[in-house]
């Protein structure tokens, strides 16, 4: 569904790519998000619907626990955050060279978050309107009710990424001063949190590892940006051995993604085992850097990477919508949903994934324009860092709250606990939108003032 105009733009971007650009990083970004999307499509185990039975969405890994070992290769979100750290380091340094010191933070935030928050806010507003209409009309059962609960769940990733962008300036300074020491400090903090959690049973302390674990992986991106990961094999072996030991000897589950009903999840909140898993993956992709760079340098491959990077966030936001729509259409047509892992279920898997991919393409065509960069409004004003930081914090808590509360129960005041505070979907939406507007306003210069070259 690529228009001739977009194809020409992609060709131009691909042809004009500077020789100094690290194309392997862009390839990793696309590959990691594509793996997450494909994993969600394959792992969803939808049952019910026939004869009025309640529709449920389970996880294939819970039905076939022996497949959980695959998550040690396919849980690639750490790779995306590692790539984010690399990109954020380069972007912040570039921004600092082009803007006055007091305006750098706001300019950096707006530049990094523009293509993240605009498509996210459109997603939130569209689904909020759909949820409101469905509930006003008395609907919300079947696949529709499941969708209202589930489509917002991937927003947790947006919230974590917002935190990474917000913490880039201070953590980059720590990296420039202490190198590997800054990374090891975050690792030590993650270790301390798990000791307090599992050995001393300190309540709520585990949620600190949403910051320490993911920021440690992000910090590895800074180290890569400065050429400081010189022995990736050591990183990979240490991470793999550490994760294996923790799972074998500690309270950590085998799966590196969350499983329904489990007492301990390696993902929510993240654990030391997941951090070791991240080290293993980062070491592995760095070991593949040579062949990966040569592969990404091929003209057709690079053109595909450029095209995919331009729509990656939109596809990520809408891929669950597409998947659930496919299941809804199947139920509406009276088709039976075979039991997960049955021969019929596996036989239908290629068709389900193809249909979800096709519908995702339609949704991307409809919403991709919101992911395009827009021109800056001018030189950011000095002193805008506080409102910019407040905007990021509001957006972060808004999207995290919405990922937990979902769009179901919009009119009933359904709540979810966010850091111990009950949050409803309307409040979460208001926080996310308000934060986005603050970031946009802080990043713009005075009216009529041209941006600095």
C-alpha positions as CSV (number, residue, x, y, z in Angstrom):
1,X,0.0,0.0,0.0
2,X,2.9,2.3,-0.7
3,X,1.9,5.3,-2.8
4,X,4.2,6.5,-5.6
5,X,4.9,9.7,-3.7
6,X,6.0,7.8,-0.6
7,X,8.0,5.4,-2.6
8,X,9.9,8.3,-4.2
9,X,10.5,9.8,-0.7
10,X,11.8,6.5,0.6
11,X,14.1,6.2,-2.4
12,X,15.4,9.7,-1.9
13,X,16.1,9.2,1.8
14,X,17.8,5.9,1.2
15,X,19.9,7.3,-1.6
16,X,20.9,10.4,0.5
17,X,21.9,8.4,3.6
18,X,25.3,9.6,4.8
19,X,28.1,7.1,4.6
20,X,28.8,7.6,8.3
21,X,25.3,6.5,9.4
22,X,25.2,3.3,11.4
23,X,22.7,1.3,9.3
24,X,23.0,-1.7,11.5
25,X,21.4,0.2,14.4
26,X,18.4,1.1,12.2
27,X,18.1,-2.6,11.1
28,X,18.1,-3.6,14.8
29,X,15.3,-1.1,15.6
30,X,13.1,-2.4,12.8
31,X,13.9,-6.1,13.5
32,X,13.2,-5.9,17.2
33,X,9.8,-4.2,16.8
34,X,8.9,-6.6,14.0
35,X,9.7,-9.6,16.3
36,X,7.6,-8.2,19.1
37,X,4.6,-7.7,16.7
38,X,4.9,-11.1,15.2
39,X,5.3,-12.7,18.7
40,X,2.1,-11.1,19.9
41,X,0.2,-12.3,16.8
42,X,1.5,-15.9,17.2
43,X,1.3,-16.1,21.0
44,X,-2.4,-14.9,21.3
45,X,-4.6,-17.9,22.1
46,X,-8.2,-16.8,21.7
47,X,-10.9,-19.1,22.9
48,X,-14.7,-19.0,23.4
49,X,-17.4,-17.2,21.4
50,X,-19.2,-20.4,20.2
51,X,-22.6,-20.8,21.7
52,X,-22.3,-17.6,23.7
53,X,-19.2,-18.7,25.6
54,X,-17.1,-15.8,27.0
55,X,-14.2,-14.8,24.7
56,X,-10.8,-15.1,26.4
57,X,-7.3,-14.3,25.2
58,X,-4.6,-16.5,26.7
59,X,-1.0,-17.0,26.0
60,X,0.3,-19.9,23.9
61,X,3.4,-20.1,26.2
62,X,1.1,-20.8,29.1
63,X,-0.6,-23.6,27.2
64,X,2.8,-25.1,26.0
65,X,5.3,-24.2,28.8
66,X,8.1,-26.0,27.0
67,X,8.1,-23.2,24.4
68,X,9.0,-20.6,27.1
69,X,12.7,-21.2,26.4
70,X,12.1,-19.5,23.1
71,X,11.7,-16.2,24.9
72,X,15.4,-16.2,25.6
73,X,15.9,-15.4,21.9
74,X,12.6,-13.8,21.0
75,X,12.0,-11.4,23.9
76,X,13.9,-8.6,22.1
77,X,12.6,-5.5,23.7
78,X,16.0,-5.0,25.5
79,X,17.5,-4.7,22.0
80,X,15.1,-1.8,21.2
81,X,16.0,0.0,24.4
82,X,19.7,-0.6,23.7
83,X,19.3,0.9,20.3
84,X,17.4,3.8,21.9
85,X,20.3,4.6,24.2
86,X,22.7,4.7,21.2
87,X,20.4,7.1,19.2
88,X,19.6,9.3,22.2
89,X,23.3,9.8,22.9
90,X,24.0,11.0,19.4
91,X,20.8,13.1,19.2
92,X,21.5,14.9,22.5
93,X,25.0,15.7,21.5
94,X,23.8,17.0,18.2
95,X,21.1,19.1,19.8
96,X,23.6,20.5,22.3
97,X,25.8,21.8,19.4
98,X,22.9,23.6,17.8
99,X,21.1,25.2,20.7
100,X,21.9,27.5,23.7
101,X,22.7,25.5,26.8
102,X,19.5,26.6,28.7
103,X,17.3,25.5,25.7
104,X,18.9,22.2,25.0
105,X,16.7,20.0,27.2
106,X,13.4,21.2,25.8
107,X,14.7,21.0,22.2
108,X,16.0,17.5,22.8
109,X,12.7,16.3,24.3
110,X,10.6,17.7,21.6
111,X,12.8,16.4,18.8
112,X,12.9,12.8,20.3
113,X,9.3,12.6,21.4
114,X,7.5,14.2,18.4
115,X,7.4,11.0,16.4
116,X,6.5,9.0,19.5
117,X,3.8,11.0,21.2
118,X,1.9,12.3,18.1
119,X,0.9,8.8,16.8
120,X,0.3,7.7,20.4
121,X,-2.1,10.5,21.2
122,X,-4.0,9.8,18.0
123,X,-4.2,6.1,19.0
124,X,-5.5,7.1,22.4
125,X,-8.1,9.6,21.1
126,X,-9.4,7.2,18.4
127,X,-9.7,4.3,20.8
128,X,-11.2,6.6,23.5
129,X,-13.9,7.7,21.1
130,X,-14.6,4.1,20.1
131,X,-14.8,3.0,23.7
132,X,-17.1,5.8,24.6
133,X,-19.4,5.0,21.7
134,X,-19.5,1.3,22.4
135,X,-20.3,1.8,26.1
136,X,-23.0,4.5,25.4
137,X,-24.6,2.0,23.1
138,X,-24.6,-0.7,25.7
139,X,-21.9,-2.9,24.0
140,X,-18.6,-4.2,25.3
141,X,-19.0,-7.9,25.1
142,X,-17.2,-10.6,23.2
143,X,-14.1,-9.6,21.3
144,X,-15.0,-5.9,21.6
145,X,-14.8,-6.1,25.4
146,X,-11.5,-8.0,25.1
147,X,-10.2,-5.4,22.8
148,X,-11.2,-2.5,25.1
149,X,-9.1,-4.2,27.9
150,X,-6.1,-5.3,25.8
151,X,-5.3,-2.8,23.1
152,X,-3.8,-0.3,25.5
153,X,-1.4,-2.7,27.2
154,X,1.5,-2.1,24.8
155,X,1.5,1.5,25.9
156,X,3.7,0.4,28.9
157,X,6.6,0.4,26.3
158,X,5.8,4.0,25.4
159,X,5.9,5.0,29.1
160,X,9.3,3.3,29.6
161,X,10.7,4.9,26.5
162,X,9.5,8.4,27.7
163,X,11.5,7.9,30.9
164,X,14.6,6.9,28.9
165,X,14.4,10.1,26.9
166,X,13.8,12.2,30.0
167,X,16.8,10.7,31.8
168,X,19.2,10.8,28.9
169,X,20.9,14.1,29.7
170,X,21.9,13.3,33.4
171,X,22.7,9.7,32.6
172,X,24.7,10.6,29.6
173,X,26.7,13.0,31.8
174,X,27.3,10.2,34.2
175,X,28.4,8.0,31.4
176,X,30.8,10.6,30.1
177,X,32.3,10.9,33.5
178,X,32.4,7.3,34.7
179,X,31.9,5.1,31.6
180,X,31.2,1.5,32.6
181,X,31.0,2.6,36.2
182,X,27.6,4.4,35.5
183,X,26.3,1.2,34.0
184,X,27.5,-0.9,36.9
185,X,25.9,1.5,39.3
186,X,22.5,0.9,37.7
187,X,23.1,-2.9,37.8
188,X,24.0,-2.6,41.5
189,X,20.7,-0.8,42.2
190,X,18.8,-3.5,40.3
191,X,20.5,-6.2,42.4
192,X,19.7,-4.3,45.6
193,X,16.0,-4.0,44.6
194,X,15.7,-7.8,44.0
195,X,17.5,-8.6,47.3
196,X,15.1,-6.3,49.2
197,X,12.2,-7.8,47.3
198,X,12.9,-11.5,47.6
199,X,15.2,-11.8,50.6
200,X,13.7,-9.2,52.9
201,X,10.1,-9.0,51.4
202,X,10.1,-5.2,51.4
203,X,6.7,-4.3,49.8
204,X,6.5,-2.3,46.6
205,X,10.3,-1.9,46.2
206,X,10.2,-4.1,43.1
207,X,8.7,-1.3,41.0
208,X,11.9,0.6,41.2
209,X,13.3,-1.9,38.7
210,X,11.1,-0.5,36.0
211,X,13.7,2.2,36.1
212,X,17.0,0.5,37.1
213,X,16.7,-2.5,34.8
214,X,15.6,-0.7,31.6
215,X,17.9,2.3,32.2
216,X,20.8,-0.1,32.6
217,X,20.1,-1.6,29.2
218,X,19.7,1.9,27.8
219,X,23.0,2.8,29.3
220,X,24.7,0.1,27.2
221,X,23.6,2.1,24.2
222,X,25.7,5.0,25.4
223,X,28.7,2.7,25.7
224,X,28.2,1.5,22.2
225,X,27.9,5.1,20.9
226,X,31.4,5.7,22.3
227,X,32.9,2.4,21.1
228,X,33.3,1.0,24.6
229,X,31.8,-2.4,24.0
230,X,34.9,-4.1,22.9
231,X,34.3,-7.6,24.1
232,X,30.7,-8.5,23.2
233,X,31.4,-12.2,23.7
234,X,32.1,-11.6,27.4
235,X,28.9,-9.6,27.7
236,X,26.8,-12.4,26.0
237,X,28.3,-15.3,28.0
238,X,28.1,-13.4,31.3
239,X,24.5,-12.5,30.6
240,X,23.4,-15.9,29.5
241,X,25.2,-17.6,32.4
242,X,23.7,-15.1,34.9
243,X,20.2,-15.6,33.6
244,X,20.5,-19.4,33.6
245,X,21.9,-19.4,37.2
246,X,19.2,-17.1,38.5
247,X,16.4,-19.1,36.9
248,X,17.9,-22.4,38.1
249,X,18.7,-21.3,41.6
250,X,16.4,-18.4,42.4
251,X,12.8,-17.4,42.4
252,X,12.8,-16.4,38.8
253,X,10.6,-18.0,36.1
254,X,11.9,-19.5,32.9
255,X,9.9,-17.2,30.6
256,X,11.3,-13.7,29.8
257,X,7.7,-12.5,29.1
258,X,4.9,-12.3,31.6
259,X,2.7,-15.4,32.0
260,X,-0.9,-15.2,33.2
261,X,-1.3,-16.2,36.9
262,X,2.4,-16.6,37.7
263,X,3.5,-15.4,41.1
264,X,6.7,-13.7,39.8
265,X,7.1,-12.2,36.4
266,X,10.4,-11.3,34.9
267,X,8.8,-8.5,33.0
268,X,6.3,-6.7,35.3
269,X,8.2,-5.5,37.2
270,X,11.5,-6.3,35.5
271,X,13.9,-8.6,37.5
272,X,17.7,-9.1,37.6
273,X,17.1,-12.2,35.4
274,X,15.6,-10.0,32.7
275,X,18.6,-7.6,33.0
276,X,21.0,-10.6,32.5
277,X,18.8,-11.6,29.5
278,X,19.3,-8.1,28.1
279,X,23.1,-8.4,28.5
280,X,23.1,-11.6,26.6
281,X,21.0,-10.1,23.8
282,X,23.2,-7.0,23.5
283,X,26.3,-9.1,23.4
284,X,24.8,-11.3,20.8
285,X,23.7,-8.5,18.4
286,X,27.1,-6.9,18.8
287,X,28.8,-10.2,17.8
288,X,26.7,-10.1,14.7
289,X,27.6,-6.5,13.9
290,X,29.9,-7.2,11.0
291,X,27.6,-9.4,8.9
292,X,24.6,-7.3,10.0
293,X,26.3,-4.1,8.8
294,X,27.1,-5.7,5.4
295,X,23.5,-6.9,5.1
296,X,22.1,-3.5,5.9
297,X,24.4,-1.9,3.4
298,X,22.6,-3.7,0.5
299,X,20.5,-1.2,-1.5
300,X,17.2,-3.2,-1.3
301,X,17.6,-4.0,2.4
302,X,18.4,-0.4,3.3
303,X,15.4,0.9,1.3
304,X,13.2,-1.6,3.2
305,X,14.7,-0.5,6.6
306,X,14.1,3.2,5.7
307,X,10.5,2.5,4.7
308,X,9.9,0.4,7.9
309,X,11.4,3.0,10.2
310,X,9.0,5.6,8.9
311,X,6.0,3.6,10.0
312,X,7.3,1.4,12.9
313,X,5.6,3.2,15.8
314,X,2.3,3.4,14.0
315,X,2.4,-0.4,13.2
316,X,3.4,-1.2,16.8
317,X,0.5,0.9,18.2
318,X,-2.2,-0.7,15.9
319,X,-1.0,-4.3,15.5
320,X,-3.2,-5.6,18.4
321,X,-6.2,-3.8,17.1
322,X,-5.7,-5.6,13.8
323,X,-5.2,-9.0,15.4
324,X,-8.4,-8.7,17.5
325,X,-10.3,-7.4,14.5
326,X,-9.4,-10.6,12.7
327,X,-10.6,-12.8,15.5
328,X,-13.8,-10.7,15.7
329,X,-14.5,-11.1,12.0
330,X,-14.0,-14.9,12.3
331,X,-16.5,-15.1,15.1
332,X,-19.0,-12.8,13.3
333,X,-18.7,-15.1,10.3
334,X,-19.5,-18.1,12.5
335,X,-16.1,-19.7,12.2
336,X,-15.0,-22.0,14.9
337,X,-11.9,-21.1,17.0
338,X,-10.0,-24.3,17.4
339,X,-8.3,-25.1,20.7
340,X,-4.8,-23.6,21.0
341,X,-2.0,-26.0,20.0
342,X,-4.4,-28.3,18.2
343,X,-3.6,-29.3,14.6
344,X,-6.3,-27.0,13.3
345,X,-5.0,-24.1,15.3
346,X,-1.5,-24.5,13.9
347,X,-2.9,-24.9,10.4
348,X,-4.8,-21.6,10.7
349,X,-1.9,-19.7,12.2
350,X,-0.4,-18.5,8.8
351,X,-3.8,-17.3,7.6
352,X,-4.4,-15.5,10.9
353,X,-1.0,-13.8,10.9
354,X,-1.3,-12.8,7.2
355,X,-4.8,-11.3,7.8
356,X,-3.5,-9.4,10.8
357,X,-0.5,-8.1,8.8
358,X,-2.8,-7.0,6.0
359,X,-5.2,-5.2,8.3
360,X,-2.2,-3.6,10.1
361,X,-1.1,-2.3,6.7
362,X,-4.5,-0.7,6.2
363,X,-4.3,1.0,9.6
364,X,-0.8,2.2,9.0
365,X,-1.9,3.7,5.7
366,X,-4.7,5.6,7.6
367,X,-2.6,6.8,10.5
368,X,1.1,7.0,9.3
369,X,0.9,10.7,8.5
370,X,0.9,11.4,12.3
371,X,4.4,9.8,12.6
372,X,6.0,12.1,10.1
373,X,8.3,14.8,11.5
374,X,6.9,18.4,11.5
375,X,9.1,21.5,11.3
376,X,10.2,23.0,14.5
377,X,8.4,26.2,15.5
378,X,11.6,28.1,16.2
379,X,14.5,28.3,18.7
380,X,13.2,27.0,22.1
381,X,13.1,29.7,24.8
382,X,15.7,29.4,27.6
383,X,14.1,28.2,30.9
384,X,11.7,25.8,29.3
385,X,13.3,22.7,30.8
386,X,11.0,22.5,33.9
387,X,7.7,22.6,31.9
388,X,9.2,20.2,29.4
389,X,10.2,17.8,32.2
390,X,6.7,18.1,33.7
391,X,5.2,17.4,30.4
392,X,7.2,14.2,30.0
393,X,6.3,13.1,33.6
394,X,2.6,13.7,32.9
395,X,2.7,11.8,29.6
396,X,4.6,9.0,31.2
397,X,2.1,8.5,34.0
398,X,-0.8,8.9,31.6
399,X,0.2,6.2,29.2
400,X,1.4,3.9,32.0
401,X,-2.0,4.4,33.7
402,X,-3.9,3.8,30.5
403,X,-1.9,0.6,29.8
404,X,-3.1,-0.7,33.1
405,X,-6.6,0.6,33.2
406,X,-7.5,0.0,29.5
407,X,-10.5,1.4,27.8
408,X,-13.0,-0.9,29.4
409,X,-15.2,0.5,32.1
410,X,-14.7,4.0,30.8
411,X,-18.1,5.2,32.1
412,X,-18.1,3.1,35.2
413,X,-14.9,4.6,36.7
414,X,-12.8,1.4,36.4
415,X,-9.5,2.1,38.1
416,X,-6.0,0.6,38.1
417,X,-3.3,1.2,40.7
418,X,-0.4,3.3,39.4
419,X,2.3,3.5,42.1
420,X,-0.3,2.9,44.7
421,X,-2.7,5.6,43.4
422,X,-6.0,4.6,41.7
423,X,-6.2,5.9,38.2
424,X,-9.1,5.9,35.8
425,X,-8.9,5.8,32.0
426,X,-10.3,9.4,31.5
427,X,-7.7,10.7,34.0
428,X,-4.9,8.8,32.3
429,X,-5.9,10.2,28.9
430,X,-6.0,13.7,30.3
431,X,-2.6,13.3,31.8
432,X,-1.1,11.9,28.6
433,X,-2.6,14.7,26.4
434,X,-1.7,17.4,28.8
435,X,1.9,16.2,29.1
436,X,2.2,16.1,25.3
437,X,0.9,19.6,24.9
438,X,3.4,20.8,27.5
439,X,6.3,19.2,25.7
440,X,5.2,20.6,22.4
441,X,4.8,24.1,23.9
442,X,8.2,24.0,25.7
443,X,10.0,22.9,22.6
444,X,8.7,25.7,20.4
445,X,10.3,29.0,20.1
446,X,8.6,32.4,20.1
447,X,6.2,33.0,17.3
448,X,7.7,34.1,14.1
449,X,11.3,33.4,15.2
450,X,13.0,31.1,12.7
451,X,14.8,28.0,13.9
452,X,18.5,28.1,14.2
453,X,20.3,26.5,11.2
